[in-house]
Amino acid sequence: MTAHKISVSREGKIHFNNNADYCVGTGRLGLALTEEYLKELEFVQKMIGFSYIRGHGLFSDDVSIYHEYEEDGVTKVEYNYTYIDRIIDAYIRLGIRPYLELGFMPGKLASGEQTIFYWKGNTTPPKDYKLWTDMVIALLKHLVSRYGDEVVKWPIEVWNEPNLPGFWYKADMEEYFKLFKETFAAIKSYDDRFMVGGPAICGVRDEEWIEAFLKFCRKEKIYPDRITRHHYCVEFPERIGHYDYSKLEDSEMRFENLKSTRDIIDSFEEFEDTPIHLTEFSTSYTPKGVIHDTNINAAYLARQLSRLGDVNEAYSYWTFGDVFEEQGVPDSLFHGGFGMVAAGNIPKPTFWTFYFYKKLKLFSDNCVYRDDNAVIVSGDIGYAGILWNIDEEDRDMELSFDADEGRYALVTKTVDESCCNPLKLWHDIGEPAYPSKEETDLIRSGAYPLIASSAFEVSSGKADVTIPVRKNGVVYFSLTRNDLTPDRGYDYEKVISFH
């Protein structure tokens, strides 16, 4: 086992935008009408608590907002908010608000028949832009009427991945720019407090699209409230049967790609410092990417979360749960789904990475140490941090902290392949595609961190601790000052000395 030494000064001051709990992704919004979806979201919200949720299909036919009918030989439009109200009511009940992605195209409003996914979201431009913007504004007015003035704070994004031909007919850049212009103008004319962003691109020709989008905005005197893009971190996958196998890309290369977007934006004087939102990010970009279920996914994303806030105001993990149907109904419990939670509320290792970052945020926003394997904050009662080990041999993290004299407690929560690995447990019991209640309970019981603790006195001004981090492991720790306050007659050492 190798050693990695870290010296932590309480006077350290490191910029660290920990916004891991700002937003989380979901499958199409219509899935929020199902029981399992809401159970998984309730669990995620209870344990982590995201502020916003972003998903596709707001205007798709399964949510059923847009309708046309004929009366006296005239085609007329009407809207139905039954399902969207039910969906957003459920979100608000669970303490989360929608990040409104405007898409896809209602069938009756579409200019063509191109669709994407198992659930056939229409990805063609509107046949009439006035009907499109009328629909958008009518929905916003309805939401304000139902939920009040808070709705103007709900972020808005125009479409999803228009640089990919499957998501926007022929990946027509000029047509998307028209969609953005018309939508942006209509929303701002209704209420300019709404925050509207785009172009929501992913991967392909990303620098070209960002630069062209900003040139268009400059020409049209449009000022987006934020620039949105996506961020995935694997090479092109190999498909075997139902499943996609991908190699992780180098973390530094991915961070440099994000920095290139920041640099392009800041090269335009009028758009300098415009916030960037990563409205989707993960490792693999496929819902059958087997890496999503693994411990290395959790460790890789621990490093991502330590630095995504450097050039991005916000970032949204894709997705919270495995109720997801882009390529059809999942074939098995662990199928490589995007979710941080599997069916039956089984938290995957990646769930704990986000849980740990939320714990860190609640502990303190004062970052005193950060490197490629750790991030540490200090607060009034001590320190807290996250340590990770991406696909390397086991290591001992030897940490030395500035500390006043007194008694300290070290508590660790460990997620690694040996102690928190529901995928392995599922594999070892035969990979049941549709596990029984007993099997689900068993797998869930093996999906929680290993908690360990110790207590010691500090007298030298330094608190020295060693925390093992195994291969593909993530460890949350807290080192806090506390006094021993036993009840009268209680002697812990005497209690444990019986033999």
Secondary structure, 3 states (H helix, E strand, C coil): CEEEEEEECCCCCCCCCCCCCCEEECCCHHHHHCHHHHHHHHHHHHHCCCCEEECCCCCCCCCCCEEEEEECCEEEEEECCHHHHHHHHHHHHCCCEEEEEECCECHHHECCCCEECCCCEECCCECCHHHHHHHHHHHHHHHHHHHCHHHHHCCEEECCCCCCCCCCHHHCHHHHHHHHHHHHHHHHHHCCCCCEEEEEECCCCHHHHHHHHHHHHHHHCCCCCEEEEEECCECCCEEECCEEECCECCHHHHHHHHHHHHHHHHCCHHHCCCCEEEEEECCCCCCCEHHHHCHHHHHHHHHHHHHHHHCCCEEEECCCECCCCCCCCCCCCCCCCCCCEECCCEECHHHHHHHHHHHHHHHCCCEEEEECCEEEEEECCEEEEEEEECCCCCEEEEEEEECCCEEEEEEEEEECCCCCCHHHHHHHCCCCCCCCHHHHHHHHHCCCCEEEEEEEEECCCEEEEEEEECCCEEEEEEEEECCCCCCCCCCHHHHCCCC
